[in-house]
Amino acid sequence: MRHTRAKGEPRFPDGPRADPAGSHFERRIRSFQPRRSRVTAGQADALQRLWPTWGLDIDGQRVLDLAELFGDDRPVVLEIGFGMGEATARMAADDPGTNILGVDVHTPGQGNLLGLAERNGLSNIRVANGDAIILLREMLTPDSLAGLRVYFPDPWPKARHHKRRLIQPEFLTLAASRLAPGAVLHCATDWEPYAEQMLEVLTAHPGFANTRADGGFAPRPAHRPQTRFEGQGLDKGHVVNDLLFRRVPHGAPG
């Protein structure tokens, strides 16, 4: 007999929670736009089996010990918005000496990345569910991250929605406080007006310095795989811009 979920019953009893932070925190800038789509049987199986070990709900109720979370003291890079996780899994496989904490709210993507991690023996991946702003502000300690990746965030193209874009001064100040001195914030977007805004606000922020001597965009580095989404954009004539800014040591000039 097929089980019918009652209202309020969790979709995956041992998996990610629907709204882990509840109403405890105000969210002036959110790191995501909720999306709903079908979860395959394989993704559901991965979520149910692997979430208790490799998953994390962002509830803002505790401070994380990253060494405990990963089981080692390797440097940790935070990736905000990993989509279906193929690029994240590639980066984890190519750099086993770095731990990757990927944050997203897209349930199929969470399940897909967990499945990729298991099939490829990638013990350096953990998947977080919820708002990355709360994770950064409430659950990570100062200077705890070796890097931050924000690839293809929602561009919010309409002018009245620009205030919802993630890469803004307030977010950069928060990110800078959690990045170790010398750590790199790596952004990429195929929306040129957003790329220009990113370059402007990052250049103006005292906590970051462009790794490019000419002060402009960077070519795609070898460690960032081209995603299917990116390839589709390139096929449509979109221009993809990468920005790599280094966290300036406290007290050092930008």
ROVEXTI-633475 format. One record per residue (C-alpha): residue in three letters; x, y, z. Coordinates in steps of 0.02 Angstrom, whole numbers, plus 50000, padded with zeros to 5 digits. Each point is the difference from the previous one (the first is absolute). Last residue first. Layout:
<site aa="ALA" x="X" y="Y" z="Z"/>
...
//
This chain:
<site aa="GLY" x="52147" y="52365" z="50008"/>
<site aa="PRO" x="50123" y="50060" z="50132"/>
<site aa="ALA" x="50042" y="49878" z="50140"/>
<site aa="GLY" x="49918" y="50017" z="50171"/>
<site aa="HIS" x="49924" y="49827" z="49996"/>
<site aa="PRO" x="50073" y="49899" z="49858"/>
<site aa="VAL" x="49915" y="50034" z="49832"/>
<site aa="ARG" x="49889" y="49858" z="49941"/>
<site aa="ARG" x="50045" y="49967" z="49819"/>
<site aa="PHE" x="49882" y="50037" z="49857"/>
<site aa="LEU" x="49973" y="49886" z="49850"/>
<site aa="LEU" x="49864" y="50056" z="49879"/>
<site aa="ASP" x="49946" y="49891" z="49855"/>
<site aa="ASN" x="49897" y="50065" z="49854"/>
<site aa="VAL" x="49895" y="49894" z="49882"/>
<site aa="VAL" x="49940" y="50084" z="49840"/>
<site aa="HIS" x="49835" y="49936" z="49934"/>
<site aa="GLY" x="49987" y="49957" z="49816"/>
<site aa="LYS" x="49861" y="49874" z="50014"/>
<site aa="ASP" x="50123" y="49855" z="49988"/>
<site aa="LEU" x="50098" y="50082" z="50141"/>
<site aa="GLY" x="49845" y="49998" z="50108"/>
<site aa="GLN" x="49969" y="49816" z="49967"/>
<site aa="GLY" x="50181" y="49963" z="50041"/>
<site aa="GLU" x="49985" y="50093" z="50165"/>
<site aa="PHE" x="49847" y="49900" z="50051"/>
<site aa="ARG" x="50089" y="49840" z="49952"/>
<site aa="THR" x="50144" y="50052" z="50112"/>
<site aa="GLN" x="50177" y="50048" z="49949"/>
<site aa="PRO" x="50117" y="49937" z="50133"/>
<site aa="ARG" x="50081" y="50126" z="50119"/>
<site aa="HIS" x="50176" y="49940" z="50046"/>
<site aa="ALA" x="50072" y="50053" z="49832"/>
<site aa="PRO" x="49964" y="50183" z="50034"/>
<site aa="ARG" x="49871" y="50089" z="49892"/>
<site aa="PRO" x="50088" y="50157" z="49939"/>
<site aa="ALA" x="49998" y="50142" z="50126"/>
<site aa="PHE" x="49899" y="50160" z="49996"/>
<site aa="GLY" x="50079" y="50170" z="50027"/>
<site aa="GLY" x="50119" y="50091" z="50118"/>
<site aa="ASP" x="50147" y="49991" z="49878"/>
<site aa="ALA" x="50106" y="49911" z="50131"/>
<site aa="ARG" x="49867" y="49865" z="50015"/>
<site aa="THR" x="49991" y="49922" z="50173"/>
<site aa="ASN" x="49878" y="50138" z="50046"/>
<site aa="ALA" x="50012" y="50054" z="50182"/>
<site aa="PHE" x="49870" y="49971" z="50135"/>
<site aa="GLY" x="49955" y="50061" z="50174"/>
<site aa="PRO" x="49999" y="50185" z="49954"/>
<site aa="HIS" x="49851" y="49977" z="49882"/>
<site aa="ALA" x="50002" y="50117" z="49850"/>
<site aa="THR" x="50073" y="49873" z="49878"/>
<site aa="LEU" x="49875" y="49870" z="50059"/>
<site aa="VAL" x="49854" y="50119" z="49978"/>
<site aa="GLU" x="50049" y="50053" z="49824"/>
<site aa="LEU" x="50053" y="49829" z="49936"/>
<site aa="MET" x="49838" y="49922" z="50063"/>
<site aa="GLN" x="49898" y="50139" z="49920"/>
<site aa="GLU" x="50088" y="49974" z="49834"/>
<site aa="ALA" x="49970" y="49812" z="50011"/>
<site aa="TYR" x="49817" y="50034" z="50039"/>
<site aa="PRO" x="49983" y="50104" z="49841"/>
<site aa="GLU" x="50089" y="49860" z="49903"/>
<site aa="TRP" x="49888" y="49856" z="50054"/>
<site aa="ASP" x="50106" y="49844" z="49968"/>
<site aa="THR" x="50064" y="49998" z="50178"/>
<site aa="ALA" x="50151" y="49940" z="50097"/>
<site aa="CYS" x="50061" y="50041" z="50174"/>
<site aa="HIS" x="50158" y="49943" z="50089"/>
<site aa="LEU" x="50037" y="50068" z="50174"/>
<site aa="VAL" x="50180" y="49953" z="50037"/>
<site aa="ALA" x="50082" y="49973" z="50169"/>
<site aa="GLY" x="50152" y="50108" z="50038"/>
<site aa="PRO" x="49942" y="50042" z="50176"/>
<site aa="ALA" x="49878" y="49865" z="50056"/>
<site aa="LEU" x="49822" y="50024" z="49941"/>
<site aa="ARG" x="49861" y="50016" z="50131"/>
<site aa="SER" x="50009" y="50187" z="50028"/>
<site aa="ALA" x="50022" y="50032" z="49814"/>
<site aa="ALA" x="49838" y="49908" z="49964"/>
<site aa="LEU" x="49902" y="50111" z="50120"/>
<site aa="THR" x="50074" y="50159" z="49926"/>
<site aa="LEU" x="49969" y="49932" z="49825"/>
<site aa="PHE" x="49817" y="49966" z="50041"/>
<site aa="GLU" x="49971" y="50179" z="50058"/>
<site aa="PRO" x="50093" y="50071" z="49849"/>
<site aa="GLN" x="49895" y="49905" z="49872"/>
<site aa="ILE" x="50024" y="49835" z="49908"/>
<site aa="LEU" x="49837" y="49912" z="50043"/>
<site aa="ARG" x="49881" y="50092" z="49886"/>
<site aa="ARG" x="49835" y="50040" z="50084"/>
<site aa="LYS" x="50027" y="50189" z="49990"/>
<site aa="HIS" x="50003" y="49980" z="49811"/>
<site aa="HIS" x="49816" y="49952" z="50002"/>
<site aa="ARG" x="49928" y="50168" z="49947"/>
<site aa="ALA" x="50124" y="50006" z="49856"/>
<site aa="LYS" x="49941" y="49835" z="49928"/>
<site aa="PRO" x="50144" y="49878" z="49966"/>
<site aa="TRP" x="49998" y="49908" z="50167"/>
<site aa="PRO" x="50169" y="49923" z="49955"/>
<site aa="ASP" x="49970" y="49836" z="50096"/>
<site aa="PRO" x="50174" y="49938" z="50043"/>
<site aa="PHE" x="50107" y="49926" z="49862"/>
<site aa="TYR" x="50147" y="49936" z="50103"/>
<site aa="VAL" x="50030" y="50065" z="50175"/>
<site aa="ARG" x="50157" y="49920" z="50071"/>
<site aa="LEU" x="50079" y="50043" z="50168"/>
<site aa="GLY" x="50175" y="49952" z="50056"/>
<site aa="ALA" x="50108" y="49940" z="50144"/>
<site aa="LEU" x="49860" y="50027" z="50126"/>
<site aa="SER" x="50017" y="50014" z="50189"/>
<site aa="ASP" x="50062" y="50180" z="50013"/>
<site aa="PRO" x="49861" y="50044" z="50123"/>
<site aa="THR" x="49889" y="49855" z="50057"/>
<site aa="LEU" x="49858" y="49924" z="49901"/>
<site aa="MET" x="49824" y="49963" z="50063"/>
<site aa="GLU" x="49909" y="50164" z="50028"/>
<site aa="ARG" x="50052" y="50123" z="49865"/>
<site aa="LEU" x="50069" y="49886" z="49866"/>
<site aa="LEU" x="49870" y="49863" z="50018"/>
<site aa="ILE" x="49860" y="50128" z="50019"/>
<site aa="ILE" x="50053" y="50084" z="49838"/>
<site aa="ALA" x="50020" y="49830" z="49918"/>
<site aa="ASP" x="49812" y="49970" z="50018"/>
<site aa="GLY" x="49948" y="49818" z="50004"/>
<site aa="ASN" x="50066" y="49825" z="49971"/>
<site aa="ALA" x="50184" y="49960" z="50019"/>
<site aa="VAL" x="50089" y="49862" z="49904"/>
<site aa="ARG" x="50171" y="49934" z="50054"/>
<site aa="ILE" x="50135" y="49948" z="49878"/>
<site aa="ASN" x="50178" y="49943" z="50038"/>
<site aa="SER" x="49958" y="49814" z="50013"/>
<site aa="LEU" x="49984" y="49988" z="49813"/>
<site aa="GLY" x="49994" y="49812" z="49966"/>
<site aa="ASN" x="49937" y="50025" z="49822"/>
<site aa="ARG" x="49834" y="49911" z="50022"/>
<site aa="GLU" x="49972" y="50076" z="50172"/>
<site aa="ALA" x="50040" y="50179" z="49950"/>
<site aa="LEU" x="49896" y="49986" z="49842"/>
<site aa="GLY" x="49851" y="49937" z="50100"/>
<site aa="LEU" x="50016" y="50141" z="50126"/>
<site aa="LEU" x="50011" y="50124" z="49856"/>
<site aa="ASN" x="49842" y="49931" z="49919"/>
<site aa="GLY" x="49902" y="50001" z="50162"/>
<site aa="GLN" x="50043" y="50181" z="50036"/>
<site aa="GLY" x="49964" y="50046" z="49819"/>
<site aa="PRO" x="49829" y="49918" z="50007"/>
<site aa="THR" x="49964" y="50095" z="50162"/>
<site aa="HIS" x="50046" y="50173" z="49937"/>
<site aa="VAL" x="50036" y="50097" z="50160"/>
<site aa="ASP" x="50187" y="50019" z="49973"/>
<site aa="VAL" x="50162" y="50009" z="50098"/>
<site aa="GLY" x="50158" y="49903" z="49957"/>
<site aa="LEU" x="50136" y="49975" z="50131"/>
<site aa="ILE" x="50155" y="49947" z="49905"/>
<site aa="ASN" x="50153" y="49926" z="50085"/>
<site aa="THR" x="50169" y="50026" z="49918"/>
<site aa="GLY" x="50139" y="49872" z="49987"/>
<site aa="PRO" x="49898" y="49894" z="49880"/>
<site aa="ASP" x="50017" y="50134" z="49865"/>
<site aa="ASP" x="49948" y="49927" z="49831"/>
<site aa="ALA" x="49866" y="49889" z="50076"/>
<site aa="ALA" x="49926" y="50142" z="50101"/>
<site aa="MET" x="50002" y="50115" z="49848"/>
<site aa="ARG" x="49911" y="49870" z="49894"/>
<site aa="ALA" x="49870" y="49968" z="50137"/>
<site aa="THR" x="49965" y="50185" z="50012"/>
<site aa="ALA" x="49984" y="50014" z="49811"/>
<site aa="GLU" x="49872" y="49859" z="49995"/>
<site aa="GLY" x="49902" y="50065" z="50150"/>
<site aa="MET" x="49827" y="50018" z="49927"/>
<site aa="GLY" x="49997" y="50185" z="50040"/>
<site aa="PHE" x="50147" y="50044" z="50113"/>
<site aa="GLY" x="49933" y="50159" z="50080"/>
<site aa="ILE" x="50122" y="50071" z="50127"/>
<site aa="GLU" x="50166" y="49907" z="50004"/>
<site aa="LEU" x="50100" y="50010" z="50162"/>
<site aa="VAL" x="50181" y="49947" z="49995"/>
<site aa="VAL" x="50074" y="49906" z="50149"/>
<site aa="PRO" x="50184" y="49971" z="50036"/>
<site aa="ARG" x="50044" y="49824" z="50061"/>
<site aa="ASP" x="49982" y="49970" z="50186"/>
<site aa="ASP" x="49916" y="49829" z="49995"/>
<site aa="GLY" x="49834" y="49915" z="50039"/>
<site aa="PHE" x="49902" y="50113" z="49884"/>
<site aa="LEU" x="49874" y="50068" z="50127"/>
<site aa="GLU" x="50122" y="49982" z="50145"/>
<site aa="ALA" x="50132" y="50103" z="49911"/>
<site aa="LEU" x="49865" y="50125" z="49954"/>
<site aa="ASP" x="49945" y="50027" z="50180"/>
<site aa="LEU" x="49837" y="50086" z="49967"/>
<site aa="VAL" x="49919" y="50129" z="50113"/>
<site aa="ARG" x="49824" y="49955" z="50051"/>
<site aa="GLN" x="49818" y="50054" z="49982"/>
<site aa="GLY" x="50007" y="50086" z="49831"/>
<site aa="ASP" x="49891" y="49863" z="49926"/>
<site aa="ILE" x="50100" y="49958" z="49844"/>
<site aa="ASP" x="49963" y="49815" z="49980"/>
<site aa="LEU" x="50156" y="49896" z="49967"/>
<site aa="GLY" x="50024" y="49845" z="49894"/>
<site aa="TRP" x="50144" y="49877" z="49985"/>
<site aa="THR" x="49961" y="49873" z="50136"/>
<site aa="PRO" x="49812" y="50018" z="50035"/>
<site aa="TRP" x="49974" y="50054" z="49818"/>
<site aa="LEU" x="50075" y="49843" z="49925"/>
<site aa="ARG" x="49861" y="49871" z="50005"/>
<site aa="GLN" x="49841" y="50102" z="49977"/>
<site aa="LEU" x="50077" y="50130" z="49885"/>
<site aa="ALA" x="50086" y="49869" z="49894"/>
<site aa="ASP" x="49839" y="49899" z="49982"/>
<site aa="ALA" x="49903" y="50155" z="49952"/>
<site aa="GLN" x="50130" y="50044" z="49868"/>
<site aa="GLY" x="49992" y="49825" z="49928"/>
<site aa="ALA" x="49810" y="49999" z="49997"/>
<site aa="THR" x="49998" y="50166" z="49910"/>
<site aa="VAL" x="49949" y="50162" z="50085"/>
<site aa="ARG" x="49882" y="50107" z="49897"/>
<site aa="SER" x="50014" y="50188" z="50006"/>
<site aa="ARG" x="49974" y="50141" z="50122"/>
<site aa="ARG" x="50105" y="50156" z="50008"/>
<site aa="PRO" x="50033" y="50119" z="50144"/>
<site aa="GLN" x="50100" y="50155" z="49951"/>
<site aa="PHE" x="50167" y="50001" z="50088"/>
<site aa="SER" x="50129" y="50093" z="50102"/>
<site aa="ARG" x="49870" y="50109" z="50081"/>
<site aa="ILE" x="50028" y="50184" z="50034"/>
<site aa="ARG" x="49885" y="50081" z="50129"/>
<site aa="ARG" x="49970" y="49835" z="50085"/>
<site aa="GLU" x="49941" y="50019" z="50179"/>
<site aa="PHE" x="50041" y="49852" z="50110"/>
<site aa="HIS" x="49907" y="49881" z="50114"/>
<site aa="SER" x="49855" y="49970" z="49880"/>
<site aa="GLY" x="50048" y="49821" z="49959"/>
<site aa="ALA" x="50188" y="49976" z="49980"/>
<site aa="PRO" x="49983" y="49824" z="49933"/>
<site aa="ASP" x="49860" y="50035" z="49877"/>
<site aa="ALA" x="49960" y="49840" z="49904"/>
<site aa="ARG" x="50117" y="49890" z="50099"/>
<site aa="PRO" x="50132" y="49899" z="49911"/>
<site aa="GLY" x="49996" y="49810" z="50018"/>
<site aa="ASP" x="49962" y="49869" z="50132"/>
<site aa="PRO" x="49811" y="50011" z="49986"/>
<site aa="PHE" x="50010" y="50047" z="49815"/>
<site aa="ARG" x="49839" y="50087" z="49949"/>
<site aa="PRO" x="49970" y="50056" z="50178"/>
<site aa="GLU" x="49819" y="49984" z="50060"/>
<site aa="GLY" x="49915" y="50169" z="50010"/>
<site aa="LYS" x="49846" y="49944" z="49904"/>
<site aa="ALA" x="49998" y="49810" z="49996"/>
<site aa="ARG" x="50104" y="49909" z="49873"/>
<site aa="THR" x="49910" y="49863" z="49909"/>
<site aa="HIS" x="50080" y="49828" z="50013"/>
<site aa="ARG" x="49967" y="49883" z="49855"/>
<site aa="MET" x="49931" y="49831" z="50049"/>
//
